[in-house]
């Protein structure tokens, strides 16, 4: 199969893994479920997954709808399209990191599907911070620019997932992330390069000022490095939950950086 054909398969598999969007069966023929190469398409898949919310944001801004209402609609659509997959990871991670006295206790808590106090607070803060940041920045751009900002944040946050996955070992041998395999070095580099380039181009064409671009990149790098260290200290590596939490944390800080710098 050609590179283009393989990459199209990886995009479809990434969308199927990261969202509730159904993909054609032909992309999964003979597929063993491993994501070692597939992760290279995560940032592009993130763009495609975010297209509905970006389009709705652009339409609402063109109609001069309330920015707060528009921000809530955007975040709601994102959660519906992804099936709240990343929010689930954030909630479980917060419960484990906050309530676990040691590594084993934290991993046990994270495996429990029930939500605790730390998880509930983390989810409230995640939705609140993203909505408030979006509400402050959406009116500052043209309708098309508002959509581009949402797409740029989506690309960066999916690239961050690959970074976290590739830079830490699996925290448990039988987890979802471990079963999916370790990201290939080449796939990781492609994901990071595409995610960063796509986001910067989208922000540039949205007319984000230079300070905003610098602040966004700085915030993105600080949060992924900081969260990597926290995960390494708390559980000794990554899990599917921490990978999802990385997406949420990155999106929060990227939108927050734009809100402060634009």
ZIGIQUI-V395801 format. One record per helix or strand. SS is the DSSP state (A for helix, B for strand). FROM is the first residue (numbers start at 1). TO is the last residue. Records with the same first field share a line. If there is no record, write none. Layout:
# ZIGIQUI-V395801
SS = FROM-TO, FROM-TO
This chain:
# ZIGIQUI-V395801
A = 3-18, 25-28, 38-62, 67-82, 85-99, 103-111, 117-140, 143-167, 176-179, 185-205, 210-235, 240-261
B = 170-170, 238-238
